[in-house]
Amino acid sequence: MFCENYDSLVCALEKRGFTVHTASNRDEALTIVLDIVGDSKVGFGGSVTAKELGLKEALDNRGNITNTHNGITDKAEAEMQRRLAKEADYYICSANALTVDGKIINIDGMGNRVAAMIYGPKNVISIIGKNKLVENIDAGIERIHTVACPKNAERLNRNTPCRTSGKCEDCDAPLRMCNVISILEHKTSGVASFHVVLVDDELGY
């Protein structure tokens, strides 16, 4: 089970305007997302969770148009892909933390992901593994500072203090990743629908 008070979490998310889907494993989560987007155009944030599901490959294989900056080394092309992703019918992302009362917490370096979750794409899908669940906002930010950011710094080969120390040092490094904190307490009117896919598996950072 995703958590002890699973029904309460689902209810809390629904009251906050999110459409909730539940998956018992990764394969089920992949099927759910593919069914939601249909043949629509899909944009991606920098989501390790989506990569672990093989979501982009599955969409590409069936003919969906996709936009992602992941794996692109040319800065101009990567920036163009970020902007195109925001204009997609569906924007795919995850969350850095999810509180038991349904608040979605993220910390971004550039801000493209949190911006898209607030305003821009017609629809958003956030795929969240059970390892992201926290008790409250403070615990969520702590999780991001000690888990998500150090691991992402390693993954992206960024020379930030957190990569070495394993925790946020409130640095001023050029490639600092903790520039924007976003706490979604409710779906905004800036997106038509916001789907949350809860997966009973550990996914992403």
QUILIN-V39695 format. One record per backbone hydrogen bond with DSSP energy under -0.5 kcal/mol. NH is the residue of the N-H (numbers start at 1). CO is the residue of the C=O. Records with the same first field share a line. If there is no record, write none. Layout:
NH=CO ; CO
This chain:
6=3 ; 4
9=5
10=6
11=7
12=8
13=9
14=10
15=11
16=12
17=14
18=13
19=194
20=18
21=196
23=198
29=25
30=26
31=27
32=28
33=29
34=30
35=31
36=32
37=33
38=34
40=37
42=65
43=90
44=67
45=92
47=45
48=46
51=47
52=48
53=49
54=50 ; 51
55=50
58=54
59=55
60=56
61=57
62=58
63=59 ; 60
64=59
66=64
67=42
72=69
73=71
78=74
79=75
80=76
81=77
82=78
83=79
84=80
85=81
86=82
87=83 ; 84
88=85
89=41
90=41
91=123
92=43 ; 90
93=125
96=105
97=105
98=132
99=103
100=134
102=99
104=184
105=97 ; 103
106=182
108=180
115=111
116=112
117=113
118=114 ; 115
119=115
120=190
122=88
123=89
124=193
125=91
126=195
127=93 ; 125
128=126 ; 197
129=127
130=199 ; 201
132=129
133=130
134=98
140=136
141=137
142=138
143=139
144=140
145=141
146=142
147=143
148=143
149=144
151=147
152=148
153=149
154=150
155=151
156=152
157=154
158=153
160=158
163=160
164=160 ; 161
165=161
166=162
176=173
179=108 ; 177
180=108
182=106 ; 180
184=104 ; 182
185=183
187=16
191=188
192=122
193=122
195=124
196=19
197=126 ; 195
198=21 ; 196
199=128 ; 197
200=23 ; 198
201=199
203=201
